[in-house]
Amino acid sequence: MTSEPPEVTAFYDKFTGSVQYVVTDPITRRCAIIDPVLDFDEGSGRVSTVNADRLLEFVERQQLTLEWVLETHPHDDHFSAAAYLKGKTGIPTATGKHIIGV
């Protein structure tokens, strides 16, 4: 059996200085979204889903099968879009067990 390294595509969010990722198995075309950002406008207090929707558009455009949304660590510089993505796709989310204590 031939294996290939995963494909990693990074999406930089200038406002928070954070990076979101789509990691893809190049053989099965299954992927995970890692550390998705929910957009927040400090002036108005409103949130939007521009970054999260951009990730979903990438997954669709590349004809990938989204399997997971993963949060790798707590974020003090932005809100997570994991719940939005789960609601939009039904895909499970996962995070480290110690994040609840943060």
Secondary structure, DSSP 8 states (H G I E B T S, - for coil): ------EEEEEEETTTTEEEEEEE-TTT-EEEEES-EEEEETTTTEEE-HHHHHHHHHHHHTT-EEEEEEE-S--SSSEE-HHHHHHHH---EEE-GGGGG-
